[in-house]
Amino acid sequence: MRRLDQLLASLGYCSRRDARDWIASGAVTVRGDEADDFGAKAVPADVRVDGEPLDHPDGLLLLLNKPLGLVCSHDGREGPSVYSLLPERWRRRNPPVTSIGRLDKDTSGLLLLTDQSPLVHRLTSPKHKVPKLYRATVDRDLAPALIERFASGTLRLEDEEKPCAPAELKIVSPREAELTLTEGRYHQVRRMFATGGITVLTLHREQFGALELGDLALGAWRELPLDYFSQG
């Protein structure tokens, strides 16, 4: 059970101060009765706002097809963000909706968003080793020797002592490849290719674990069950 004002504020309906006015206006009911105490505790499933159930009171887990040009940051100084694609109420939730790992502004594709902090920590932990598949186009022909080099577990990125975990490289065409990683280091795909003097021109994440984008439109998102990564 949670205090009504805290509950409404955490789900992005309004501030705790404004929640008092909402409740005083009769907009909030608990089990069919008008709420009259902003400090009263209630089970979220019993609460209605303007006759409607609360918006995802248990949390959010979203799969987004990220466009280019957007950052995975809540800091407006870094530029337009992926969160601008979400409904305004979701952008006001507390804990905030955040990305599970990041894609930089020059990378598109599959991105997971959630307000469940334990899930963020679990899926970004090096111990979890979730495979992530990227498709890259590069500025020069790819040598087959790169396949073994990336898979060796000995490749070191510039200014890093610890080598990269083994990664699977598939050369699709002379200047296009698929790379599967189980890590999430800063700009890792670009930096791995850079060790061979290769510049990545475009980068798109196609898969996260068993999740794929399918026909999801660029900039669109779809909901996943909160227990998705506990299934199976």
MOTATA-V669069 format. One record per run of one state. SS is the DSSP state (~ for helix, > for strand, _ for the rest). FROM is the first residue (numbers start at 1). LEN is the number of residues. Records with the same first field share a line. If there is no record, write none. Layout:
SS = FROM-LEN ; FROM-LEN
This chain:
_ = 1-1 ; 11-5 ; 25-3 ; 31-2 ; 35-6 ; 43-1 ; 50-2 ; 54-7 ; 67-4 ; 72-4 ; 79-2 ; 86-2 ; 92-6 ; 100-7 ; 115-2 ; 125-7 ; 139-6 ; 152-16 ; 174-2 ; 182-6 ; 195-5 ; 209-2 ; 213-8 ; 224-4 ; 231-2
> = 2-2 ; 28-3 ; 33-2 ; 41-2 ; 47-3 ; 52-2 ; 61-6 ; 71-1 ; 81-1 ; 98-2 ; 107-8 ; 132-7 ; 168-6 ; 176-6 ; 200-9 ; 211-2 ; 221-3
~ = 4-7 ; 16-9 ; 44-3 ; 76-3 ; 82-4 ; 88-4 ; 117-8 ; 145-7 ; 188-7 ; 228-3
